[in-house]
Amino acid sequence: MNYPVWYLPETGGGFLIALIAILHVFVSHFAVGGGLYLIYAEKKALQEKSQALLDFTKEHARFFLLVTMVFGSITGVGIWFIIALVNPDATSFLIHNFVFGWAAEWVFFTVEIAAAFVYFYTFGRMDSATHQKVGWVYFISAWLSLFLINGIIGVMLTPGSWAENLDFWKGLFNPSFFPSLVFRTCIAVMIAACYGYLSASFTKNEEVRIAMSRFSAKWALVMLIAIVPSAIWYISVLPAEAYSLVMGKSPTIAAVLPWGSWGIVIFLTIMLGAGIVRPAYNLKPVALMALVSALLIMGGFEWTREAARRPYVINEVMYSNGIMKNDVEKFNREGFLPSAIWSKNRALTEDNQLAAGKELFVFQCYSCHTVNGTNNDIVAATQSMSYRALVKYIEKIHQVRYFMPPFAGTEEEGKALAAYIAGGLHGKEIAEQKEAVDPAEMGKILFEENCSSCHEVDDMVDPMQGTEKQEIVEMLQTLDEISEEMEPFSGTEQEQNVLADFLDSLNKGGQ
């Protein structure tokens, strides 16, 4: 490890990244789409020769400036701060490989800031044609910032050939670049319309409130419809593994999808009912609810995109714990701790097994798991597992759960990690498997090592009822056909028969 780990066991760095990033992305997309919204709101006011609509547009421009330039900038700095602390390896890797892209984005961002201030402070003081041109300068600069950032964050999910050659242009124009760009542009305008809808709810002029509520709702609904084909296009270019995670194989994605779905339903209902049909119903609580529902949509998308990269932070290049994919074999052969710069325990001994195991957890597991926290709590996830079960599970963790990185280290380091989780966190016995045991005890041990990560012994009694031993043997060979989350038993034929005898004994014991 080249960097120390900022260890917050009960909170987890991933949760902090998600919290700051989702809020920032929600505002930064407003910063892109909001420029276009202001241009056409001003154009509408000029075409209708309405001073009231111009006054509304100017007030919305003030709101836009404060939200995007103050809150947006603060959360933007917050993202760089938190990712540099939580995953410095990935941050450094992307900066060094896309330094030209970042530099170009900062140029456009500077132009964007200048144009935003000129647009607001010259409102009513500059001729309308020139003023709208300033608005276009702002929007184009903001969209070009999105253009560049979209490519850099897109390569983290769909690297394509960039994963092999690290070519800047291959990385920037990665397989998901164009579908993601269309999707994000649509959602940026949709969010901007939602903020416009919110501004309208605060307007005291009833005619302006109704006119701009309907205007905003039309924009929002058109963009929501346009998002659908772009989302389908986006999903279609995902790598096979990421596609399967998005389509339900990831429990993290499955947990958040209902929130996004409810967001769409609420947003659609409000914009149709209190936007198009009855814009007079656009009251402050209604508009705030629409804003929250749009945040749920954006948050659901960003959460899904992040989770779809697992077990990587940069797909096919770097795992979520900062370990390069190409280094895993070396760590398995030579050991992880000796090369971890910030490790206190470079060599394993009988006296430092738990301490070394804790360091291995911090370096390799903490990026996704908390300790007694609310997000992916390792204590709750391993509650039913013994030391021996954890040793076996860690050996094949990537095969059993694709979205988890493989353990990178020697067999002894894997045992140290298992010892820390079982003994250090749960206070369980740390005991190696006995050399000679009777068949019944051996069957129990095999169940413990291969099945207890998901199943309790008592839970298997009812499913085994009426099942013959030969059927159990065949089931062990085809577990992946029963459930995608299981894999066929990988032990020897003798071990397979011993485990089948144990499961069969549950069958007979239950009769």
LINRA-V423529 format. One record per residue. N is the residue number from 1. RES is the residue in one letter. SS is DSSP state (h for helix, s for strand, l for the rest). PHI is phi as a letter, one per 20 degrees, with the letter a starting at -180 (* if undefined). PSI is psi in degrees with one decimal (* if undefined). Layout:
BEGIN
n/res/ss/phi/psi
N/RES/SS/PHI/PSI
N/RES/SS/PHI/PSI
END
This chain:
BEGIN
n/res/ss/phi/psi
1/M/l/*/130.3
2/N/l/e/-15.9
3/Y/l/c/152.4
4/P/l/f/162.6
5/V/l/d/131.1
6/W/l/e/100.9
7/Y/l/e/111.5
8/L/l/c/83.7
9/P/l/g/-38.4
10/E/l/e/-15.7
11/T/l/d/-52.1
12/G/l/n/135.3
13/G/h/f/-33.4
14/G/h/f/-38.3
15/F/h/f/-40.8
16/L/h/f/-40.7
17/I/h/f/-47.0
18/A/h/f/-43.7
19/L/h/f/-49.1
20/I/h/f/-42.3
21/A/h/f/-43.1
22/I/h/f/-42.1
23/L/h/f/-42.4
24/H/h/f/-44.4
25/V/h/f/-36.4
26/F/h/f/-39.2
27/V/h/f/-38.5
28/S/h/f/-33.3
29/H/h/f/-33.4
30/F/h/f/-38.1
31/A/h/f/-30.1
32/V/h/e/-58.6
33/G/h/f/-28.0
34/G/h/f/-30.4
35/G/h/f/-43.3
36/L/h/f/-39.4
37/Y/h/f/-44.2
38/L/h/f/-40.8
39/I/h/g/-46.9
40/Y/h/f/-25.7
41/A/h/f/-42.3
42/E/h/f/-41.9
43/K/h/f/-40.8
44/K/h/f/-43.3
45/A/h/f/-40.1
46/L/h/f/-41.0
47/Q/h/f/-36.9
48/E/l/e/-1.3
49/K/l/l/47.3
50/S/l/d/112.7
51/Q/h/f/-31.9
52/A/h/f/-41.5
53/L/h/f/-35.4
54/L/h/f/-39.8
55/D/h/f/-40.8
56/F/h/f/-46.4
57/T/h/f/-39.7
58/K/h/f/-41.8
59/E/h/f/-38.1
60/H/h/f/-34.7
61/A/h/f/-36.7
62/R/h/f/-48.3
63/F/h/g/-44.7
64/F/h/g/-45.8
65/L/h/f/-44.1
66/L/h/f/-44.8
67/V/h/f/-48.3
68/T/h/f/-41.8
69/M/h/e/-25.0
70/V/h/e/-68.4
71/F/h/f/-41.3
72/G/h/f/-42.3
73/S/h/f/-41.4
74/I/h/f/-46.0
75/T/h/f/-29.3
76/G/h/f/-45.6
77/V/h/f/-38.1
78/G/h/f/-38.0
79/I/h/f/-48.4
80/W/h/f/-38.9
81/F/h/f/-47.5
82/I/h/f/-38.4
83/I/h/f/-30.3
84/A/h/f/-28.3
85/L/h/e/-41.9
86/V/h/e/-42.2
87/N/l/c/70.6
88/P/h/f/-29.6
89/D/h/f/-48.9
90/A/h/f/-39.8
91/T/h/f/-48.7
92/S/h/f/-41.6
93/F/h/f/-44.4
94/L/h/f/-35.8
95/I/h/f/-46.4
96/H/h/f/-33.2
97/N/h/e/-21.0
98/F/l/c/34.9
99/V/h/f/-37.1
100/F/h/f/-40.3
101/G/h/f/-42.5
102/W/h/f/-42.5
103/A/h/f/-43.1
104/A/h/f/-38.8
105/E/h/f/-39.4
106/W/h/f/-30.7
107/V/h/f/-48.2
108/F/h/f/-35.7
109/F/h/f/-39.1
110/T/h/f/-44.0
111/V/h/f/-40.7
112/E/h/g/-45.7
113/I/h/f/-46.7
114/A/h/f/-44.2
115/A/h/f/-37.3
116/A/h/f/-44.1
117/F/h/f/-40.8
118/V/h/f/-43.1
119/Y/h/g/-47.0
120/F/h/f/-48.2
121/Y/h/f/-10.4
122/T/l/d/8.2
123/F/l/f/119.8
124/G/l/n/-7.2
125/R/l/d/-11.5
126/M/l/d/149.2
127/D/l/f/146.2
128/S/h/g/-37.4
129/A/h/f/-46.5
130/T/h/f/-38.1
131/H/h/f/-40.7
132/Q/h/f/-31.2
133/K/h/f/-38.0
134/V/h/f/-40.0
135/G/h/f/-40.8
136/W/h/f/-36.6
137/V/h/f/-42.5
138/Y/h/f/-52.4
139/F/h/f/-44.4
140/I/h/f/-41.3
141/S/h/f/-43.2
142/A/h/f/-41.1
143/W/h/f/-36.0
144/L/h/f/-31.8
145/S/h/f/-45.5
146/L/h/f/-41.6
147/F/h/g/-48.6
148/L/h/f/-46.3
149/I/h/f/-36.5
150/N/h/g/-41.7
151/G/h/f/-39.6
152/I/h/f/-43.4
153/I/h/f/-23.4
154/G/h/f/-34.9
155/V/l/f/-22.0
156/M/l/f/-26.3
157/L/l/d/-40.9
158/T/l/c/75.6
159/P/l/f/-26.9
160/G/l/l/-138.9
161/S/l/f/-14.1
162/W/h/g/-31.5
163/A/h/f/-22.6
164/E/h/e/-37.8
165/N/h/d/-10.7
166/L/l/l/31.8
167/D/l/f/129.2
168/F/h/g/-49.8
169/W/h/f/-35.0
170/K/h/f/-37.4
171/G/h/f/-44.1
172/L/h/f/-49.4
173/F/l/e/59.4
174/N/l/f/171.3
175/P/l/g/-29.8
176/S/l/e/6.8
177/F/h/g/-56.0
178/F/h/f/-44.6
179/P/h/f/-37.0
180/S/h/f/-38.3
181/L/h/f/-44.9
182/V/h/f/-45.9
183/F/h/g/-48.1
184/R/h/f/-35.0
185/T/h/f/-43.7
186/C/h/f/-44.7
187/I/h/f/-28.8
188/A/h/f/-43.4
189/V/h/f/-37.4
190/M/h/f/-44.7
191/I/h/f/-39.6
192/A/h/f/-41.8
193/A/h/f/-35.1
194/C/h/f/-41.5
195/Y/h/f/-37.4
196/G/h/f/-38.7
197/Y/h/f/-39.8
198/L/h/f/-45.8
199/S/h/g/-39.3
200/A/h/f/-34.8
201/S/h/f/-20.7
202/F/l/e/-4.9
203/T/l/f/132.7
204/K/l/e/-26.8
205/N/l/f/113.9
206/E/h/f/-41.6
207/E/h/f/-42.3
208/V/h/f/-41.8
209/R/h/f/-44.1
210/I/h/f/-45.7
211/A/h/f/-45.4
212/M/h/e/-23.2
213/S/h/f/-45.1
214/R/h/f/-41.0
215/F/h/g/-47.0
216/S/h/f/-41.3
217/A/h/f/-38.8
218/K/h/f/-46.2
219/W/h/g/-44.9
220/A/h/f/-43.6
221/L/h/f/-40.5
222/V/h/f/-43.8
223/M/h/f/-36.7
224/L/h/f/-38.9
225/I/h/f/-41.9
226/A/h/f/-25.9
227/I/h/f/-33.0
228/V/h/g/-56.4
229/P/h/f/-34.1
230/S/h/f/-34.2
231/A/h/f/-41.0
232/I/h/f/-42.4
233/W/h/f/-44.0
234/Y/h/g/-50.4
235/I/h/f/-34.5
236/S/h/f/-22.1
237/V/l/e/1.5
238/L/l/f/148.0
239/P/l/g/156.6
240/A/h/g/-43.2
241/E/h/f/-45.2
242/A/h/f/-39.0
243/Y/h/g/-44.4
244/S/h/f/-34.7
245/L/h/f/-43.3
246/V/h/f/-34.9
247/M/h/e/10.8
248/G/h/p/-8.1
249/K/h/f/-19.9
250/S/l/e/121.1
251/P/h/f/-29.4
252/T/h/f/-44.0
253/I/h/f/-42.3
254/A/h/g/-32.4
255/A/h/f/-30.6
256/V/h/e/-20.5
257/L/h/g/-39.2
258/P/h/g/-34.6
259/W/h/f/-44.8
260/G/h/f/-38.5
261/S/h/f/-43.5
262/W/h/f/-36.4
263/G/h/g/-43.4
264/I/h/f/-45.1
265/V/h/f/-47.6
266/I/h/f/-44.9
267/F/h/f/-46.2
268/L/h/f/-43.0
269/T/h/f/-45.2
270/I/h/f/-45.5
271/M/h/f/-35.4
272/L/h/f/-50.3
273/G/h/f/-50.4
274/A/h/d/18.6
275/G/h/c/-56.4
276/I/h/e/-53.4
277/V/h/f/-51.1
278/R/l/c/72.7
279/P/h/f/-18.9
280/A/h/f/-18.0
281/Y/h/e/1.0
282/N/l/f/83.7
283/L/l/e/167.0
284/K/h/g/-46.4
285/P/h/f/-37.1
286/V/h/f/-45.3
287/A/h/f/-38.8
288/L/h/f/-37.0
289/M/h/f/-38.6
290/A/h/f/-39.5
291/L/h/f/-41.7
292/V/h/f/-40.2
293/S/h/f/-37.3
294/A/h/f/-36.5
295/L/h/f/-38.0
296/L/h/f/-39.8
297/I/h/f/-49.5
298/M/h/f/-42.6
299/G/h/f/-40.3
300/G/h/f/-40.9
301/F/h/f/-49.6
302/E/h/f/-39.9
303/W/h/f/-43.3
304/T/h/f/-42.8
305/R/h/f/-41.5
306/E/h/f/-46.9
307/A/h/f/-28.3
308/A/h/f/-18.3
309/R/l/f/-19.6
310/R/l/g/142.5
311/P/l/e/13.0
312/Y/s/d/156.0
313/V/s/e/-31.4
314/I/s/c/108.8
315/N/l/g/129.4
316/E/l/m/6.6
317/V/l/c/-55.2
318/M/s/c/129.7
319/Y/s/f/164.5
320/S/l/f/-17.1
321/N/l/e/9.6
322/G/l/n/1.8
323/I/l/e/129.1
324/M/s/f/140.1
325/K/h/g/-38.8
326/N/h/f/-13.1
327/D/h/e/-10.7
328/V/h/f/-45.9
329/E/h/f/-40.3
330/K/h/f/-43.0
331/F/h/f/-37.2
332/N/h/f/-30.9
333/R/h/e/-45.5
334/E/h/d/-13.8
335/G/l/o/148.6
336/F/l/e/-46.3
337/L/h/g/-38.7
338/P/h/f/-26.2
339/S/h/d/-1.4
340/A/l/e/104.3
341/I/l/g/-37.9
342/W/l/e/17.6
343/S/l/e/136.4
344/K/l/e/-24.2
345/N/l/d/93.3
346/R/l/e/-24.7
347/A/l/c/144.0
348/L/l/e/134.6
349/T/l/c/172.5
350/E/l/f/-28.9
351/D/l/e/-23.4
352/N/l/d/17.9
353/Q/h/g/-47.5
354/L/h/f/-41.1
355/A/h/f/-42.6
356/A/h/f/-37.9
357/G/h/f/-37.8
358/K/h/f/-41.5
359/E/h/f/-39.2
360/L/h/f/-38.6
361/F/h/f/-46.4
362/V/h/f/-42.5
363/F/h/f/-35.6
364/Q/h/d/-18.4
365/C/l/d/-28.4
366/Y/l/f/-23.2
367/S/l/g/-24.5
368/C/l/d/-23.7
369/H/l/d/144.0
370/T/s/d/170.8
371/V/l/d/110.1
372/N/l/l/32.0
373/G/l/d/-170.6
374/T/l/e/-17.3
375/N/l/d/112.2
376/N/l/l/52.9
377/D/s/f/119.2
378/I/h/f/-30.7
379/V/h/f/-47.2
380/A/h/f/-38.4
381/A/h/f/-26.5
382/T/l/d/15.1
383/Q/l/g/-37.9
384/S/l/e/1.6
385/M/l/d/137.4
386/S/l/e/176.1
387/Y/h/g/-47.0
388/R/h/f/-39.1
389/A/h/f/-40.0
390/L/h/f/-38.5
391/V/h/g/-47.6
392/K/h/f/-38.9
393/Y/h/f/-42.8
394/I/h/f/-34.3
395/E/h/f/-35.6
396/K/l/c/27.2
397/I/h/g/-38.3
398/H/h/f/-29.5
399/Q/h/f/-37.4
400/V/h/f/-42.4
401/R/l/c/95.7
402/Y/l/g/-35.9
403/F/l/f/2.5
404/M/l/d/135.3
405/P/l/f/150.8
406/P/l/f/148.4
407/F/l/f/131.1
408/A/l/d/103.0
409/G/l/r/176.8
410/T/l/f/171.7
411/E/h/f/-40.1
412/E/h/f/-36.5
413/E/h/f/-37.0
414/G/h/f/-38.7
415/K/h/f/-36.2
416/A/h/f/-40.9
417/L/h/f/-44.4
418/A/h/f/-38.3
419/A/h/f/-39.7
420/Y/h/f/-44.0
421/I/h/f/-48.2
422/A/h/f/-49.2
423/G/h/e/-45.0
424/G/h/f/-39.3
425/L/h/e/-33.8
426/H/l/d/-14.3
427/G/l/m/24.8
428/K/l/e/164.8
429/E/l/f/138.9
430/I/l/d/98.4
431/A/l/c/134.1
432/E/l/f/159.9
433/Q/l/f/138.2
434/K/l/f/150.4
435/E/l/f/-44.4
436/A/l/c/123.4
437/V/l/c/159.3
438/D/l/f/159.7
439/P/h/g/-40.2
440/A/h/f/-43.4
441/E/h/f/-37.8
442/M/h/f/-39.0
443/G/h/f/-38.4
444/K/h/f/-40.2
445/I/h/f/-42.6
446/L/h/f/-38.2
447/F/h/f/-43.3
448/E/h/f/-42.5
449/E/h/f/-30.1
450/N/h/d/-19.5
451/C/l/c/-22.2
452/S/l/f/-11.9
453/S/l/f/-22.3
454/C/l/c/-23.8
455/H/l/c/142.0
456/E/l/e/152.3
457/V/l/g/-45.7
458/D/l/f/-28.6
459/D/l/f/-17.3
460/M/h/e/-7.6
461/V/h/f/-52.9
462/D/h/f/-45.7
463/P/h/f/-25.1
464/M/h/e/-8.3
465/Q/l/f/129.6
466/G/l/m/11.9
467/T/l/d/125.5
468/E/l/f/160.1
469/K/h/g/-41.1
470/Q/h/f/-33.7
471/E/h/f/-37.4
472/I/h/f/-41.4
473/V/h/g/-45.5
474/E/h/f/-36.0
475/M/h/f/-41.3
476/L/h/f/-29.1
477/Q/h/e/-17.0
478/T/l/c/37.0
479/L/h/f/-31.3
480/D/h/f/-19.1
481/E/h/e/-23.4
482/I/h/f/-42.2
483/S/l/b/138.0
484/E/l/f/-20.2
485/E/l/e/-5.3
486/M/l/d/158.8
487/E/l/c/152.3
488/P/l/g/147.8
489/F/l/g/131.5
490/S/l/d/7.4
491/G/l/f/-176.3
492/T/l/f/169.2
493/E/h/f/-38.4
494/Q/h/f/-44.6
495/E/h/f/-35.0
496/Q/h/f/-43.6
497/N/h/f/-38.9
498/V/h/f/-44.0
499/L/h/f/-39.8
500/A/h/f/-39.0
501/D/h/f/-40.7
502/F/h/f/-46.4
503/L/h/f/-35.9
504/D/h/f/-33.0
505/S/h/f/-31.3
506/L/h/f/-39.2
507/N/h/g/-50.0
508/K/h/f/-35.9
509/G/h/f/-24.4
510/G/l/e/-9.0
511/Q/l/e/*
END
